[in-house]
Amino acid sequence: MGYDSDNLDGDGPRGRSRHRRAGKKNSGRRILLGFGVFVVVALGLGAWLAYTANAAYTSLDQAREHAQAAKSALLTGDTQKADTSVSDAVRTSTQAKDATDSLIWTAAAAIPYVGQPLDVVSQITDVVNGLSVDVLTPSVEVGTTLDPSRLRGPDGSIDIAALRDASPALSRAAAAAEVLDTQAQAIEEPAFVDRVGDARTRLQDQTHELTSLLTNTDIAARVFPAMLGADGPRNYFLAFQTLSESRGTGGLIGGFGIVRAVGGKVAVDSLASNAELRIPYDPIDLGPDFFDFYESRFQPTQNWQNSNVSPHFPYAGRIWQSMWEQETGERLDGALATDPVALGYILDAVGPITMGDGEVIDGSNVVRITQSDAYFRFQDDNSARKAYLQDIAARVVAKMQGNIGSPSALLEALGKATGEGHISVWSADPALQAILGPTEIGHEVPDSPDPYAAVVVNNGAGGKLDYYLQRKVTYSAQSCEGPTRTTRVVAEITNNAPLQDYTTYIAGRQNDSTRYDGPPGTNRSVVALYATQGATLTDAAINGTPLFLLTAAERGHPVFYVPVVIEPGQTTTIEYNLVEPTVAGEAHAPVQPQSAPAPTEVDFPDCS
């Protein structure tokens, strides 16, 4: 009776306690086992990701190298190597894409922070694969078009039929490249893993370079056949701009020629100095803004000396067309302009020229000789100086028209000159101009609401001291919030002219409207800011002192300008504070062509 039988069958309190202890042990074993499985799986996935990442990166790196080799082979005309390299680029980029498109990779890449480098690799892979399949593959099909040695014959003529035939494929490739370039530039820098960051930077540079090449080639294929006489003779005014006396498009017309093209064959005749041009010509109507700002003050449509005072190159082209027609009765099909900086790049590519007295002029000295030395050498004989410069231009033209040892080097030189603004083209054909105008070679002041700040210097005393001017421009903006935002433009202009005696012709001719003080070498310029459409000026200062600016308008852009006098060795800083509409377009701060490079900084938030 002292026993409780219920406690003997194991179902009582003590029996349940033993079950609980056993259950805890079993539960602990299950947790441990589950943790072990998790660790094993995690390690396995980590090892798989590491292996896959290494394989993907290796394939990606190989694909990028094959793509670069294909581009180089295209430019040298080795279509067989280009074809092989493109096939290799497609194969290796597809391998990389297959590795990074897996479900596990995608899931890992979605993990905040930790997965970001994997996501970057995926984006890089997509761009490289797109370049290989959608850009380089069709480019190889028209590979001879990208080969300067085949495109340009021994006599200097251009194979315009080949350009026309290749145009559709080039347009498709260029459009695909532009999309991929935008995609590449949008890839964010990885938070860690330097190797991936380096790959991103190299891809962005490579994609941008390839896109520029294809875009320029596409434009050439669409425009050059007609401009070079595929449909009949075409003739153009060619201006040699003197950068020692600044004008809106670069510099004063120092000399000129007439370019004649038929069937892809180009020749330059009627080379002459500006002494062959007269004053005045009958004016032409370029609109009320042009008249109010320029014609009423400087008579640019009547006076060749001011014909390119506006930075909008189509205005200069139309004026030169009018001048030549009044001179000869011939109506030209367009206009071109270049300057000694471009000639320097060309001489680097084709080799030096030798003058009649044995003087050697090459890419390293042509700017200094033509823009500075010649004014001192011929300071008592201006006609002799102009004849000397005309002789230089004629010899460079003849060199270009002869047998070129490296056409690709010449093409690269022309591309560099164009990119820096030292070559400009205008076509009187509206269809061709619609293609040319918005490009770097078109030099338009854009009729666009995109953020815009162009600082333009025009010589203000008729001197030749602008060879010594150094310019730097910064253009920055606040956030994109609200319909308007504050922007700031800072223009630093330095006069590096030596403190020495100058002839009146070099120093500048003063009169009642241009009189200024200062030691020899002092420069007088008219500095203008062409601002964003709809922008208003809050205030301005010159070297920290509040500044009153004159105002005008051009193609919808407000213009703020002021005469500026800078002594030798001094820097003048002009600061503009503005309020302008908030728009999503890319900010532009075009550089006016000049003798010295002009660094430009644009610091704008992305409002897209």
FIGUMAR-952107 format. One record per residue (C-alpha): residue number from 1; chain; y, z, x. Coordinates in Angstrom, 1 decimal. Layout:
N
[NUM A [Y Z X]]
...
***
This chain:
608
[1 A [0.0 0.0 0.0]]
[2 A [2.2 0.3 3.1]]
[3 A [1.9 -3.4 3.7]]
[4 A [4.0 -6.1 2.3]]
[5 A [1.6 -9.1 2.1]]
[6 A [4.5 -11.4 1.8]]
[7 A [5.5 -10.7 5.4]]
[8 A [2.1 -11.8 6.7]]
[9 A [2.1 -15.5 5.6]]
[10 A [5.0 -16.5 7.7]]
[11 A [7.3 -17.2 4.8]]
[12 A [9.1 -13.9 5.0]]
[13 A [12.2 -13.1 6.8]]
[14 A [10.6 -13.0 10.2]]
[15 A [8.8 -16.3 9.6]]
[16 A [12.0 -18.0 8.6]]
[17 A [13.7 -16.7 11.8]]
[18 A [11.0 -18.3 13.9]]
[19 A [11.5 -21.6 12.0]]
[20 A [15.2 -21.4 12.6]]
[21 A [14.8 -20.8 16.3]]
[22 A [12.4 -23.8 16.5]]
[23 A [14.8 -25.9 14.4]]
[24 A [17.6 -25.1 16.8]]
[25 A [15.5 -26.1 19.8]]
[26 A [14.5 -29.3 18.1]]
[27 A [18.1 -30.0 17.1]]
[28 A [19.3 -29.3 20.6]]
[29 A [16.6 -31.7 21.9]]
[30 A [17.7 -34.3 19.5]]
[31 A [21.4 -33.9 20.5]]
[32 A [20.5 -34.0 24.1]]
[33 A [18.3 -37.1 23.5]]
[34 A [21.0 -38.7 21.5]]
[35 A [23.6 -38.0 24.2]]
[36 A [21.2 -39.4 26.8]]
[37 A [20.7 -42.5 24.8]]
[38 A [24.5 -42.8 24.4]]
[39 A [25.0 -42.4 28.1]]
[40 A [22.3 -44.9 28.9]]
[41 A [23.7 -47.4 26.4]]
[42 A [27.3 -46.8 27.6]]
[43 A [26.3 -47.3 31.2]]
[44 A [24.3 -50.4 30.2]]
[45 A [27.3 -51.8 28.3]]
[46 A [29.6 -50.9 31.2]]
[47 A [27.3 -52.6 33.6]]
[48 A [27.1 -55.6 31.4]]
[49 A [30.8 -55.7 30.9]]
[50 A [31.3 -55.4 34.7]]
[51 A [28.8 -58.1 35.4]]
[52 A [30.3 -60.3 32.7]]
[53 A [33.8 -59.7 33.8]]
[54 A [33.0 -60.6 37.3]]
[55 A [31.1 -63.7 36.3]]
[56 A [34.0 -64.7 33.9]]
[57 A [36.6 -64.0 36.5]]
[58 A [34.7 -66.0 39.1]]
[59 A [34.3 -69.0 36.7]]
[60 A [37.9 -68.6 35.7]]
[61 A [39.1 -68.7 39.3]]
[62 A [37.0 -71.7 40.0]]
[63 A [38.3 -73.5 36.9]]
[64 A [41.9 -72.8 37.9]]
[65 A [41.2 -74.2 41.4]]
[66 A [39.5 -77.3 40.0]]
[67 A [42.4 -77.8 37.6]]
[68 A [44.9 -77.6 40.5]]
[69 A [42.8 -80.1 42.5]]
[70 A [42.7 -82.5 39.6]]
[71 A [46.5 -82.4 39.3]]
[72 A [46.9 -83.0 43.0]]
[73 A [44.4 -85.9 42.9]]
[74 A [46.3 -87.5 40.0]]
[75 A [49.5 -87.4 42.0]]
[76 A [47.9 -89.0 45.0]]
[77 A [46.2 -91.7 43.0]]
[78 A [42.6 -90.4 43.7]]
[79 A [41.3 -90.9 40.2]]
[80 A [37.7 -90.5 41.3]]
[81 A [38.4 -87.0 42.7]]
[82 A [40.6 -86.2 39.7]]
[83 A [37.7 -87.1 37.3]]
[84 A [35.2 -84.9 39.3]]
[85 A [37.7 -82.0 39.5]]
[86 A [38.4 -82.2 35.7]]
[87 A [34.7 -82.2 34.9]]
[88 A [34.2 -79.2 37.1]]
[89 A [37.3 -77.5 35.5]]
[90 A [35.9 -78.1 32.0]]
[91 A [32.4 -76.8 33.0]]
[92 A [33.6 -73.6 34.7]]
[93 A [36.3 -72.8 32.1]]
[94 A [33.8 -73.2 29.3]]
[95 A [31.5 -70.8 31.2]]
[96 A [34.3 -68.3 31.4]]
[97 A [35.2 -68.8 27.7]]
[98 A [31.6 -68.3 26.6]]
[99 A [31.5 -65.0 28.5]]
[100 A [34.7 -63.7 27.0]]
[101 A [34.0 -64.8 23.4]]
[102 A [31.1 -62.5 22.9]]
[103 A [31.2 -59.8 20.2]]
[104 A [30.8 -57.0 22.8]]
[105 A [33.6 -58.3 25.0]]
[106 A [35.9 -58.7 22.0]]
[107 A [35.2 -55.2 20.8]]
[108 A [35.8 -53.7 24.3]]
[109 A [39.0 -55.7 24.6]]
[110 A [40.3 -54.1 21.4]]
[111 A [40.1 -50.6 22.8]]
[112 A [43.7 -49.4 23.3]]
[113 A [44.9 -49.4 26.9]]
[114 A [41.4 -49.5 28.5]]
[115 A [40.5 -52.8 27.0]]
[116 A [43.9 -54.5 27.7]]
[117 A [42.8 -56.2 31.0]]
[118 A [39.8 -57.6 29.2]]
[119 A [42.1 -59.0 26.5]]
[120 A [44.4 -60.5 29.2]]
[121 A [41.3 -62.2 30.8]]
[122 A [40.4 -63.6 27.4]]
[123 A [43.9 -65.1 26.9]]
[124 A [43.9 -66.5 30.5]]
[125 A [40.5 -68.1 29.8]]
[126 A [41.7 -69.7 26.6]]
[127 A [44.7 -71.3 28.4]]
[128 A [42.7 -72.5 31.3]]
[129 A [40.0 -74.0 29.1]]
[130 A [42.7 -75.7 26.9]]
[131 A [44.3 -77.1 30.1]]
[132 A [41.0 -78.5 31.2]]
[133 A [39.9 -80.0 27.9]]
[134 A [43.1 -80.9 26.1]]
[135 A [45.5 -81.7 29.0]]
[136 A [43.8 -82.8 32.2]]
[137 A [41.0 -84.7 30.6]]
[138 A [43.2 -87.2 28.7]]
[139 A [45.6 -87.3 31.8]]
[140 A [42.7 -88.6 34.0]]
[141 A [42.3 -91.4 31.5]]
[142 A [45.8 -92.7 32.4]]
[143 A [45.6 -91.4 36.0]]
[144 A [47.2 -94.5 37.6]]
[145 A [50.4 -93.8 35.6]]
[146 A [50.8 -90.5 37.5]]
[147 A [50.2 -92.2 40.9]]
[148 A [53.6 -93.2 42.3]]
[149 A [52.0 -95.5 44.9]]
[150 A [50.5 -97.6 42.2]]
[151 A [53.3 -97.3 39.7]]
[152 A [55.8 -98.6 42.3]]
[153 A [55.0 -102.0 43.9]]
[154 A [55.8 -102.9 47.5]]
[155 A [59.0 -104.7 46.4]]
[156 A [60.2 -101.5 44.6]]
[157 A [59.5 -102.8 41.1]]
[158 A [58.1 -100.4 38.5]]
[159 A [54.9 -101.2 36.6]]
[160 A [56.6 -100.8 33.2]]
[161 A [53.6 -102.3 31.3]]
[162 A [51.4 -99.5 32.7]]
[163 A [53.9 -96.9 31.6]]
[164 A [54.1 -98.3 28.1]]
[165 A [50.3 -98.5 27.8]]
[166 A [49.9 -94.9 28.9]]
[167 A [52.7 -93.5 26.7]]
[168 A [50.6 -92.4 23.7]]
[169 A [48.0 -90.5 25.8]]
[170 A [50.8 -88.9 27.9]]
[171 A [52.6 -87.7 24.8]]
[172 A [49.5 -86.0 23.5]]
[173 A [48.8 -84.4 26.8]]
[174 A [52.4 -83.2 27.2]]
[175 A [52.5 -81.8 23.7]]
[176 A [49.2 -79.9 24.3]]
[177 A [50.6 -78.6 27.7]]
[178 A [53.7 -77.4 26.1]]
[179 A [51.8 -75.3 23.5]]
[180 A [49.6 -73.9 26.3]]
[181 A [52.6 -73.1 28.5]]
[182 A [54.1 -71.1 25.7]]
[183 A [50.8 -69.3 25.2]]
[184 A [50.6 -68.6 28.9]]
[185 A [54.1 -67.3 29.3]]
[186 A [53.4 -64.9 26.3]]
[187 A [50.5 -63.2 28.1]]
[188 A [51.5 -59.6 28.9]]
[189 A [51.0 -58.1 32.3]]
[190 A [47.9 -55.9 32.4]]
[191 A [48.6 -52.2 32.7]]
[192 A [46.2 -52.0 35.6]]
[193 A [43.7 -54.2 37.6]]
[194 A [46.0 -56.0 40.0]]
[195 A [43.5 -58.9 40.3]]
[196 A [44.0 -59.8 36.7]]
[197 A [47.7 -59.5 37.0]]
[198 A [47.8 -61.9 40.0]]
[199 A [45.6 -64.3 38.0]]
[200 A [48.1 -64.2 35.1]]
[201 A [51.1 -64.9 37.4]]
[202 A [49.4 -67.8 39.1]]
[203 A [48.3 -69.3 35.7]]
[204 A [51.9 -69.0 34.3]]
[205 A [53.3 -70.8 37.4]]
[206 A [50.6 -73.4 37.4]]
[207 A [50.9 -74.1 33.7]]
[208 A [54.7 -74.3 33.8]]
[209 A [54.6 -76.7 36.7]]
[210 A [51.9 -78.9 35.1]]
[211 A [53.8 -78.9 31.8]]
[212 A [57.1 -80.0 33.5]]
[213 A [55.3 -82.8 35.3]]
[214 A [53.6 -84.1 32.1]]
[215 A [56.8 -83.7 30.0]]
[216 A [58.9 -85.7 32.5]]
[217 A [56.2 -88.3 32.9]]
[218 A [56.0 -88.6 29.1]]
[219 A [59.7 -89.1 28.8]]
[220 A [59.6 -91.7 31.6]]
[221 A [56.8 -93.6 29.8]]
[222 A [58.8 -93.6 26.6]]
[223 A [62.2 -94.4 28.1]]
[224 A [61.8 -96.3 31.4]]
[225 A [60.2 -99.5 30.2]]
[226 A [63.1 -100.4 27.9]]
[227 A [65.7 -99.1 30.4]]
[228 A [64.2 -101.0 33.3]]
[229 A [64.3 -104.3 31.5]]
[230 A [60.9 -104.7 29.7]]
[231 A [62.7 -106.3 26.7]]
[232 A [65.4 -108.1 28.7]]
[233 A [68.0 -107.4 31.4]]
[234 A [69.7 -104.0 31.4]]
[235 A [72.8 -103.0 33.3]]
[236 A [74.3 -99.6 34.1]]
[237 A [77.4 -98.0 35.7]]
[238 A [76.4 -95.8 38.6]]
[239 A [78.9 -93.2 39.7]]
[240 A [78.7 -91.4 43.1]]
[241 A [80.3 -88.1 42.4]]
[242 A [82.4 -86.3 45.1]]
[243 A [81.5 -82.6 44.8]]
[244 A [84.4 -81.6 47.0]]
[245 A [86.7 -82.1 44.0]]
[246 A [84.9 -80.6 41.0]]
[247 A [84.7 -82.2 37.5]]
[248 A [82.7 -81.2 34.5]]
[249 A [79.7 -83.3 35.2]]
[250 A [79.8 -82.5 38.9]]
[251 A [82.6 -84.2 40.9]]
[252 A [85.3 -86.9 41.0]]
[253 A [84.1 -90.5 41.1]]
[254 A [84.1 -91.3 44.8]]
[255 A [82.5 -94.7 44.5]]
[256 A [80.5 -96.7 42.0]]
[257 A [78.0 -99.5 41.7]]
[258 A [76.3 -101.5 38.9]]
[259 A [72.6 -101.1 38.5]]
[260 A [70.8 -104.2 37.2]]
[261 A [67.2 -104.0 35.9]]
[262 A [64.9 -106.7 34.6]]
[263 A [61.1 -106.6 34.3]]
[264 A [60.9 -103.3 36.2]]
[265 A [62.8 -104.6 39.2]]
[266 A [66.0 -102.7 40.0]]
[267 A [68.9 -103.7 42.2]]
[268 A [72.3 -102.2 42.8]]
[269 A [75.4 -104.5 43.3]]
[270 A [79.1 -104.3 43.1]]
[271 A [79.2 -101.2 45.3]]
[272 A [82.9 -100.2 45.6]]
[273 A [85.1 -97.2 46.2]]
[274 A [87.3 -95.7 43.4]]
[275 A [90.2 -97.7 44.8]]
[276 A [88.8 -100.6 42.8]]
[277 A [89.5 -98.8 39.5]]
[278 A [92.9 -98.9 37.9]]
[279 A [95.1 -96.6 35.8]]
[280 A [95.5 -96.7 32.9]]
[281 A [92.8 -98.1 30.7]]
[282 A [93.0 -98.5 26.9]]
[283 A [91.9 -95.2 25.3]]
[284 A [88.8 -94.8 23.2]]
[285 A [88.2 -92.3 20.3]]
[286 A [85.7 -89.5 21.1]]
[287 A [86.6 -87.3 18.2]]
[288 A [89.4 -84.7 17.4]]
[289 A [88.0 -81.9 19.5]]
[290 A [87.9 -84.2 22.6]]
[291 A [91.4 -85.4 21.9]]
[292 A [92.8 -81.9 21.4]]
[293 A [91.1 -80.4 24.5]]
[294 A [91.0 -83.3 27.0]]
[295 A [92.8 -86.5 26.0]]
[296 A [96.1 -84.9 25.1]]
[297 A [96.2 -83.1 28.5]]
[298 A [94.3 -85.2 31.0]]
[299 A [93.9 -88.7 29.4]]
[300 A [90.2 -88.9 30.6]]
[301 A [89.5 -92.1 28.6]]
[302 A [92.5 -93.8 30.3]]
[303 A [92.4 -92.2 33.8]]
[304 A [89.2 -92.6 35.8]]
[305 A [90.2 -89.6 37.9]]
[306 A [89.6 -87.3 34.9]]
[307 A [87.0 -89.4 33.1]]
[308 A [84.2 -86.8 33.6]]
[309 A [86.3 -83.6 33.1]]
[310 A [84.0 -82.7 30.2]]
[311 A [80.5 -81.4 31.1]]
[312 A [79.0 -83.5 28.3]]
[313 A [77.7 -86.4 30.3]]
[314 A [77.5 -88.9 27.3]]
[315 A [81.3 -88.7 27.1]]
[316 A [81.6 -89.8 30.7]]
[317 A [79.0 -92.5 30.1]]
[318 A [80.9 -94.0 27.2]]
[319 A [84.2 -93.8 29.1]]
[320 A [82.8 -95.6 32.1]]
[321 A [81.2 -98.2 29.8]]
[322 A [84.7 -98.8 28.3]]
[323 A [86.4 -98.9 31.7]]
[324 A [84.0 -101.5 33.1]]
[325 A [84.2 -103.6 29.9]]
[326 A [88.0 -103.6 30.3]]
[327 A [87.7 -104.6 33.9]]
[328 A [85.2 -107.4 33.6]]
[329 A [84.4 -108.1 29.9]]
[330 A [80.7 -107.0 30.5]]
[331 A [79.4 -104.3 28.2]]
[332 A [76.9 -102.1 30.0]]
[333 A [73.8 -100.5 28.6]]
[334 A [74.4 -97.0 29.9]]
[335 A [75.5 -95.0 32.9]]
[336 A [74.0 -93.0 35.8]]
[337 A [75.5 -90.4 38.1]]
[338 A [74.4 -88.8 41.4]]
[339 A [75.9 -87.0 44.3]]
[340 A [75.4 -86.2 48.0]]
[341 A [72.9 -83.3 47.3]]
[342 A [70.6 -85.8 45.6]]
[343 A [71.1 -88.2 48.4]]
[344 A [70.0 -85.5 50.8]]
[345 A [66.8 -84.9 48.9]]
[346 A [66.1 -88.6 48.9]]
[347 A [66.7 -88.9 52.7]]
[348 A [64.3 -86.0 53.2]]
[349 A [61.7 -88.2 51.4]]
[350 A [62.4 -91.7 52.8]]
[351 A [63.8 -90.9 56.2]]
[352 A [67.2 -91.0 57.8]]
[353 A [69.7 -93.9 57.9]]
[354 A [71.5 -95.0 61.0]]
[355 A [75.1 -96.1 60.9]]
[356 A [76.5 -99.1 62.8]]
[357 A [77.8 -96.9 65.6]]
[358 A [74.4 -95.1 66.0]]
[359 A [75.2 -92.0 63.9]]
[360 A [72.1 -90.7 62.2]]
[361 A [72.5 -89.3 58.7]]
[362 A [69.6 -87.4 57.1]]
[363 A [68.9 -84.8 54.5]]
[364 A [70.2 -81.9 56.6]]
[365 A [73.7 -83.3 57.2]]
[366 A [74.6 -85.8 54.5]]
[367 A [76.3 -83.2 52.2]]
[368 A [78.4 -81.7 55.0]]
[369 A [79.4 -85.2 56.4]]
[370 A [80.4 -86.7 53.1]]
[371 A [82.0 -83.6 51.5]]
[372 A [83.7 -82.1 54.4]]
[373 A [83.6 -83.8 57.8]]
[374 A [84.7 -87.2 56.6]]
[375 A [88.0 -85.8 55.3]]
[376 A [88.9 -84.4 58.7]]
[377 A [87.5 -87.5 60.7]]
[378 A [89.6 -89.9 58.6]]
[379 A [92.5 -87.7 57.6]]
[380 A [95.0 -90.3 58.6]]
[381 A [93.1 -93.3 57.0]]
[382 A [91.9 -92.7 53.5]]
[383 A [90.8 -96.3 53.1]]
[384 A [88.6 -96.0 56.2]]
[385 A [87.0 -92.9 54.8]]
[386 A [86.2 -94.5 51.5]]
[387 A [84.7 -97.5 53.3]]
[388 A [82.6 -95.2 55.5]]
[389 A [81.2 -93.3 52.4]]
[390 A [80.5 -96.6 50.6]]
[391 A [78.6 -97.8 53.7]]
[392 A [76.5 -94.6 53.6]]
[393 A [75.7 -95.1 49.9]]
[394 A [74.8 -98.7 50.4]]
[395 A [72.4 -97.8 53.3]]
[396 A [70.7 -95.1 51.2]]
[397 A [70.3 -97.5 48.2]]
[398 A [68.8 -100.2 50.6]]
[399 A [66.4 -97.6 52.0]]
[400 A [65.2 -96.7 48.5]]
[401 A [64.7 -100.3 47.6]]
[402 A [62.5 -101.0 50.6]]
[403 A [59.0 -100.1 51.4]]
[404 A [58.6 -96.3 50.9]]
[405 A [56.0 -94.5 53.0]]
[406 A [55.4 -91.8 50.5]]
[407 A [56.4 -92.7 46.9]]
[408 A [55.1 -89.3 45.7]]
[409 A [57.6 -87.6 48.1]]
[410 A [60.4 -89.8 46.7]]
[411 A [59.4 -88.9 43.1]]
[412 A [59.3 -85.2 44.0]]
[413 A [62.8 -85.5 45.6]]
[414 A [64.2 -87.2 42.5]]
[415 A [62.6 -84.6 40.3]]
[416 A [64.2 -81.8 42.3]]
[417 A [67.6 -83.5 42.2]]
[418 A [67.2 -83.9 38.4]]
[419 A [66.1 -80.3 37.9]]
[420 A [69.2 -79.1 39.7]]
[421 A [71.5 -81.4 37.8]]
[422 A [72.4 -83.8 40.6]]
[423 A [71.2 -86.9 38.6]]
[424 A [72.4 -87.7 35.1]]
[425 A [71.5 -90.6 32.7]]
[426 A [73.1 -91.8 29.5]]
[427 A [71.8 -94.7 27.4]]
[428 A [73.9 -96.7 25.0]]
[429 A [70.7 -97.2 22.9]]
[430 A [70.7 -94.4 20.3]]
[431 A [66.9 -94.3 20.2]]
[432 A [66.6 -93.9 23.9]]
[433 A [69.5 -91.4 24.1]]
[434 A [67.9 -89.2 21.4]]
[435 A [65.0 -88.7 23.9]]
[436 A [67.1 -88.4 27.1]]
[437 A [70.0 -86.3 25.7]]
[438 A [68.2 -82.9 25.3]]
[439 A [66.5 -83.1 28.7]]
[440 A [67.9 -81.9 32.1]]
[441 A [68.7 -85.5 33.1]]
[442 A [70.7 -86.0 29.9]]
[443 A [73.3 -83.3 30.6]]
[444 A [74.4 -82.8 27.0]]
[445 A [76.4 -79.9 25.7]]
[446 A [73.9 -79.2 23.0]]
[447 A [74.8 -79.4 19.3]]
[448 A [72.6 -76.3 18.7]]
[449 A [73.1 -72.7 17.6]]
[450 A [70.9 -71.4 20.5]]
[451 A [72.6 -68.9 22.8]]
[452 A [74.6 -70.8 25.4]]
[453 A [76.9 -70.0 28.3]]
[454 A [78.1 -72.8 30.6]]
[455 A [80.7 -71.9 33.2]]
[456 A [82.4 -75.1 34.3]]
[457 A [85.0 -75.5 37.1]]
[458 A [87.4 -78.4 37.3]]
[459 A [89.6 -78.8 40.4]]
[460 A [93.1 -77.7 39.5]]
[461 A [95.2 -79.2 42.3]]
[462 A [93.7 -82.6 43.3]]
[463 A [92.4 -81.2 46.6]]
[464 A [89.0 -81.4 48.3]]
[465 A [88.2 -77.7 48.9]]
[466 A [85.6 -77.3 46.2]]
[467 A [82.9 -78.0 48.8]]
[468 A [83.5 -74.4 49.9]]
[469 A [83.2 -72.8 46.4]]
[470 A [80.1 -70.6 45.7]]
[471 A [79.5 -69.7 42.1]]
[472 A [77.2 -67.1 40.4]]
[473 A [76.8 -66.6 36.7]]
[474 A [75.0 -63.9 34.7]]
[475 A [74.5 -64.0 30.9]]
[476 A [73.2 -61.0 29.0]]
[477 A [72.8 -59.8 25.5]]
[478 A [72.1 -56.6 23.5]]
[479 A [69.3 -56.2 20.9]]
[480 A [68.5 -58.6 18.1]]
[481 A [69.3 -56.2 15.3]]
[482 A [71.8 -57.3 12.8]]
[483 A [73.3 -60.7 12.2]]
[484 A [75.5 -60.6 15.3]]
[485 A [75.1 -59.0 18.8]]
[486 A [77.4 -58.4 21.8]]
[487 A [76.9 -60.6 24.8]]
[488 A [78.4 -60.6 28.3]]
[489 A [79.1 -63.4 30.8]]
[490 A [80.1 -62.6 34.3]]
[491 A [81.3 -65.5 36.6]]
[492 A [81.7 -64.8 40.3]]
[493 A [83.5 -67.5 42.2]]
[494 A [83.8 -67.2 46.0]]
[495 A [86.0 -69.4 48.2]]
[496 A [84.3 -69.8 51.6]]
[497 A [86.9 -72.1 53.0]]
[498 A [87.8 -71.3 56.6]]
[499 A [91.3 -70.0 57.2]]
[500 A [92.7 -73.0 59.0]]
[501 A [95.2 -75.8 58.6]]
[502 A [94.4 -78.6 56.1]]
[503 A [96.1 -81.8 55.2]]
[504 A [97.8 -82.0 51.9]]
[505 A [95.1 -84.4 50.7]]
[506 A [92.4 -81.7 51.3]]
[507 A [94.4 -78.7 50.4]]
[508 A [95.8 -80.0 47.1]]
[509 A [99.0 -81.5 45.9]]
[510 A [101.2 -79.0 44.2]]
[511 A [103.7 -79.8 41.5]]
[512 A [105.6 -77.9 38.8]]
[513 A [102.4 -77.4 36.7]]
[514 A [100.0 -76.6 39.5]]
[515 A [102.2 -74.6 41.9]]
[516 A [100.4 -71.6 43.6]]
[517 A [100.8 -69.3 46.6]]
[518 A [98.3 -68.4 49.3]]
[519 A [97.4 -69.1 52.9]]
[520 A [95.8 -72.4 54.0]]
[521 A [92.5 -72.9 52.2]]
[522 A [93.6 -71.3 49.0]]
[523 A [91.9 -73.0 46.0]]
[524 A [93.2 -73.6 42.5]]
[525 A [90.6 -74.3 39.8]]
[526 A [90.4 -74.4 36.0]]
[527 A [87.5 -72.2 35.0]]
[528 A [86.1 -72.7 31.5]]
[529 A [83.3 -70.9 29.5]]
[530 A [81.5 -73.0 26.9]]
[531 A [80.1 -70.3 24.6]]
[532 A [77.5 -70.1 21.8]]
[533 A [78.4 -71.8 18.6]]
[534 A [80.0 -69.2 16.3]]
[535 A [80.8 -66.8 19.2]]
[536 A [84.1 -64.9 19.3]]
[537 A [85.7 -63.5 22.4]]
[538 A [86.3 -59.7 22.2]]
[539 A [88.1 -59.4 25.6]]
[540 A [88.1 -60.8 29.1]]
[541 A [89.1 -59.6 32.5]]
[542 A [89.7 -61.1 36.0]]
[543 A [88.9 -58.7 38.9]]
[544 A [89.1 -55.9 36.3]]
[545 A [92.5 -56.8 34.9]]
[546 A [92.7 -57.9 31.3]]
[547 A [93.0 -61.6 31.0]]
[548 A [94.5 -64.0 28.4]]
[549 A [92.4 -67.1 27.9]]
[550 A [93.3 -70.5 26.4]]
[551 A [91.0 -71.7 23.8]]
[552 A [89.5 -75.0 22.7]]
[553 A [86.3 -76.4 21.1]]
[554 A [83.6 -78.9 22.1]]
[555 A [80.6 -80.0 19.9]]
[556 A [80.9 -76.8 17.9]]
[557 A [81.1 -74.5 20.9]]
[558 A [84.2 -72.4 21.5]]
[559 A [85.7 -72.9 25.0]]
[560 A [87.7 -70.3 26.8]]
[561 A [89.6 -71.4 30.0]]
[562 A [92.1 -70.3 32.5]]
[563 A [93.6 -71.5 35.9]]
[564 A [92.3 -69.4 38.8]]
[565 A [93.7 -69.2 42.3]]
[566 A [91.3 -67.9 45.0]]
[567 A [92.3 -67.3 48.6]]
[568 A [89.9 -68.0 51.5]]
[569 A [87.2 -65.4 51.9]]
[570 A [87.9 -63.9 48.5]]
[571 A [85.7 -63.6 45.3]]
[572 A [87.2 -63.8 41.9]]
[573 A [85.1 -62.2 39.1]]
[574 A [85.8 -63.2 35.5]]
[575 A [84.1 -61.1 32.8]]
[576 A [83.8 -62.2 29.2]]
[577 A [82.7 -59.9 26.4]]
[578 A [81.7 -61.8 23.2]]
[579 A [80.2 -61.3 19.8]]
[580 A [77.8 -64.1 18.8]]
[581 A [75.3 -64.8 16.0]]
[582 A [71.8 -63.4 16.5]]
[583 A [69.4 -66.3 16.7]]
[584 A [65.8 -66.7 17.8]]
[585 A [66.5 -69.7 20.2]]
[586 A [66.1 -69.5 23.9]]
[587 A [69.2 -68.6 25.8]]
[588 A [70.6 -71.3 28.2]]
[589 A [73.1 -71.0 31.0]]
[590 A [73.2 -74.5 32.6]]
[591 A [74.4 -74.9 36.2]]
[592 A [77.2 -77.3 37.0]]
[593 A [76.2 -79.5 39.9]]
[594 A [77.9 -78.5 43.1]]
[595 A [77.5 -78.6 46.9]]
[596 A [76.1 -75.0 47.2]]
[597 A [73.3 -73.6 45.0]]
[598 A [74.6 -71.5 42.1]]
[599 A [72.3 -68.6 41.2]]
[600 A [72.2 -67.9 37.5]]
[601 A [70.6 -64.9 35.7]]
[602 A [69.8 -64.8 32.0]]
[603 A [68.9 -61.4 30.5]]
[604 A [68.2 -61.8 26.8]]
[605 A [65.8 -60.0 24.4]]
[606 A [63.2 -62.1 22.6]]
[607 A [64.4 -62.4 19.0]]
[608 A [61.5 -64.6 17.8]]
***
